[in-house]
Amino acid sequence: MPHTILPLSHQALYNAFVEHGLVDWLARLPQQLADGLDRKRHGDLPGWESAVAKLPPIPASRTVALDRDAVTVEAELPPGDQARAHSLLRSLMPWRKGPYSLCGTDIDTEWRSDLKWQRVQPHISPLAGRRVLDVGGGNGYHGWRMAGEGASFVLVIDPSPRFFYQFQAVRHFIGDHPQGNRVHLLPVGIEDVPEQLSWFDTVFSMGVFYHRRDPLGHLMQLLAALRPGGELVLETLVVEGDEHTVLMPGERYAQMPNVYFLPSTQALCHWLSRCGFENARVVDEALTTSEEQRRTDWMTFQSLNDFLDPDDASLTVEGYPAPRRAVIVAQRPAR
């Protein structure tokens, strides 16, 4: 594996895989980490590594809260260390999922991911003691919240190396907290999860489905990662309509170039059934608002308001229905 400044984080990941018996996947980790953190492919990666390495030490006497809207770490830092931490965290921008409050630095992320969690959490099986996979989990915000709900093992997968180093920065602040030690991030996509793993109690796919060229294939991958009787939590963009309604946008949807299929919730539940899931049910559906997704000091690029028709907020700038998101919960059959 190429040299990395984060050997301890890698070791923690290896140890977790050994502890939970993921032996076959363990053999693939060195290559997956090498590919995901390849400096030749990601020119900014050395800077992100350096930023995490330069974060000041955090006192052992810290308070960690993974059950608040903002993932929070409270500890007394000298003013110079606090200023340095703030500057280094800003060097990892843009921060898209959060919020975080880290020893005096409040990271106001583009997405108020806590609002999504408030919509999702009441409708899922309790996470206490469960093994969880969070597909496309970004910098790990929801992974920390899942640990805060008592999950015994949380694996966040996301191929973005920037998100990997944002996650490592947050882990630096959280330190050796018992719940925090249950959360890990691997810089891969769902296609890198071993086939027919049949292991996780709960699999989340939130904000991923509409980016997949093969949506049914994605559902089959999620099914294969679940143990029999396990639960899928699927959150994605949808459109209004019946079970035959599916929107396939042109080159862009809400300025995003890689959006492929936006089904109605009825169509999506039908797809889930055809792919082998059972008891698919819509537990939440709502338009995305600028309260939840917006430009901030920590994400200064365009955001939701820039993606909507300035004369009609019910439409995107391309003329499609404005972003509407739904949460569907389903199970893999027990047999």
N, C-alpha and C positions, 0 to 999 in steps of 0.2 A: 504494500500500500504506500502511496506517496506520503512524504512527511506532512504531518499536520500539527498545528499548535494545540490541538484539543485531544490529546491521547486519553485523558481521564474520562472525557465524555464518551469516547469510543469504547473504552473499557467498561463503562457503566452499561452501555448498550449490549456489549457482548455478554456481560454477566447476567443481564436480564433475560437474554435469549436462552442462556444455559439454565438459569433458575426455572424458566417456564417450559423447558423441554423442546424449544424450537430448534432442534439440532440440525435438521436438513436446511433450514433457512440460514442458520449460523454459518454454514460453509460458504454461503454466497455473500455474506456481509463485506468481506474485504474488497471484493470487486465492485460491489454496489456503492460503497463509500468512496472508492477511488474514482469511479465514473461520475458520481454525483458531485464530488468536490474536486473535479479536474481543473487545475489552474489554466491549462491550455484552452479550455472551452469557456472559462469564465474569467475575463480579464480583471474584473473588480474584486475577485475573491481574496487576493492577498490583503487588500485594504480592509475587508470585512473581518478577516482573521485577526489582523493587527488590532483593530478596534476592540474586539472582544478580549484579546490578550492584555490590553492596556487598562481595562477596567480596574478601578481601585479595589483593594480588599474590603470585604463587607464584614463587620463585626459578627462574631458568633451569636451574640445576643440580639437577635432580630425577631420580628414578628411577621409571619407569613400567613396571608389569607387567600385561599383559593375559592372561597365561596361568596365573594363580593362581586359587584358589577365590574370593578377594576381589579385585576389580579394585583395584589398588593404586597409589598415588602416594606416594612418599617424598621429603620435602624439609624443610629446617629453616625453621620459621616462628618469629618472635618470639612469646613467650607471649600477648601481647595479640591478635595476628593469629590465632593458633591458636584462642583462645577465641571470637573474632568469627566465624571460619569455622564452628566447631562450632554456634554459636547460629543462624547464618543457614541452615545445612543443616537444622537442626531445624525451622526455620520453613517448610520445604517438605514436612513430614510430611503424610500417612503415606507412608513408603517401603516399597513392596511387593516389588520385585525387587532382588536383590543377592546377596551382600554387597559392600560397598565399604570400603576403608581409604584415607582421603584426608588425608594430612599430619597424622596424629595423631588423626583422628576416624574411629572404626570404626562404620559404619552397619550394624546388625544388622537386616536387612529381614525382613518377614513371611515371604517365601518364601526358602528356601535354594536359590536358582536354580542354584547350582553343582552341587547334587545332580542336578537335571534334566539339566544339561549333561553330567555324568558318564555318565548313562544314554544320552544321545543321541549324543554325539561319536564313540564308537567305531564306530558303525554307518552313518555317512554318508560320502559321497565326500569326500576331503580338500579343504579349503576354500582351500588355497593357490592364489592367482591367480584365484579365482572371484568373480563378481559376485553379491551376495546380497541378497535382500529378506527382511526379518523383519517379518511382518504381526502387528500387535497386540503389538509388542515392548516395551510399557511404557516405562520410563525408559532402556532401551537396554542393560541389563546383558549380555544374550546377544549383542547387536551388538558390544560391546567384545570379548567372548570370541571371536567369529567373526574379528574383526580380529587377535586374538592367534594365531589358527590360520593367518594368512597371507592372508585374503581381500583382494582388491584394491580392492573397493568394497562397502560395506555400507550399505544404506538401511533404516532402521527406520521403520515407519509406525505411528502410534498417535494417535487423535483427542484424547486427553486433554492439555490444555495444562499441567496440573500435571506430567505426565511429561516434557513438552517442556522445562520449566524445570529439573527434576531432571537431565535429560540435559545441559543447558547448564551446570549447576553442575559436573557431573563433568568435562565438557570443559574448563572453566576450570582445573581442577587438572591434567588431562592435558596441556593446552597443545599445543605444536607437535610432539608425538611423531609420528614417521612412520606407525606403525600407527594411532594414534588419529585422524590426519587422514583416514583412509579411511572413517570412520564418520559417518553423518549421520542426523538424525531429522526427519521431516516430519509435522506434526500433522494427518494425514488417515487415512481408512480405506481398505480394499481397493477400495471402489467408486470411489475417486478416482484409482486407477491407470489410465492410458490403456488402453482396450480393445485386446485382441490385441497387447500390447506385445512378447511373444515375445523377451525379452531376458535375463532373469536366469538364471544357471547353477544356482543353488539358491534355492528359496523355502521359508521356514519359516512355518508357521502353528501356534503353540503357545499353547494356552489360549484359542482364539478360536472354534473350530468349533461348540461347544455353545451359543454365544451367537447363532448365526445362525438367523433364521427360515426361511431358504431354504438348507439345508445343501448341496444339490446345486449350487445357484447359486454358493455359495462355492467349491466344488471347481472349478467351471468358470472362475471368476475366477483362481484360483491357477494352473490349467493355462495360461490365456492369458498370464500374466505370465512363464512359463518359456520359454526357448528350446527348440527341438526337441532332445531328448536330455537336457534339464535335469532336476533332481531336486527332488522335493517331500519335505519333512520335516513330517509332520502329527502333532501331539501334542494329545490331547483326552481328555475324560471318556468312558468306555465302561462297558458293563455286560456281565456274563457271558451267554452264550447262543449260538445258532446264527445263520446268515446272515439269518434272518427276525426276529431279536430287536432291538427298538428300544424304548427307554423315552422317552415324552414326559411329563415331570412336570406337576403342576398349577401353581399360581401361583408356587410356590417349590421350589427344590431346594437343600438345604444352605444355606437362608436366602437364596439368590440368586434374584432375581425374574425374571431374563432368561435362563433355561436352557430350551432347546427340544427338542433331539434328542440322546439318548445311545444310540448303536447298540452292538451287540457288535462286536468286532474283525472277525469274519467278515462281518458286514453292511457294515461300513465299507470293507473291501477290495472287496466287491462293488460298492458305490457308486463307488469310485474307478475300477474297471474300466469301469462304465457311463458314466462321465464322460470316458473317453478315456485314463486313465493305464494304465500297464502295470507288471508286476513289483511289484505292491503286496505288501509283507510287513511283518508285525508284528515289530519288533525289541526291544520292551520292553513289559511290562505289569505294573503293581504298584498296590497300594492306596496312597493318600496317607496319610502319617503326620504326627504332630505334630513330628517331627524336621525335616520339610521345610516345613511351613506352621504358623506359630504366632504368637501375640501377642508383641510385643517392645517395648522402650523407644522404638523408632522407628516402630512401628505398634501403637497402643494400643487399637484397636477390637477387636471380636470376630473370632476366627479359627477354625481347624478344630475345635478341641475344643468350641467353643460351637455348632457346626453338627451335632454327632453326638448320637444318643440317649444320654442319660447312663446308661441301664441296659443298652445294647447298642451298642457302638461299631461294629458291622457295619452299622448303619443310620443314616441321617440323622435329624434331629429330625422330619422329615415322614414317616418310615417307609420311605424309598427305600433301595436299596443304597448303602453309604458310597462316597465318591469313589474311583474306580479310574481310573487314567490309563494310556494306551497311546501308544506311538510307532510310527507307520507310515511307511515310506519307499517311495516310488514314483517312476516316471519318466514324463516326457512322451515319447511315441514320437519317435524320431529323424527319422521322415518322416511 
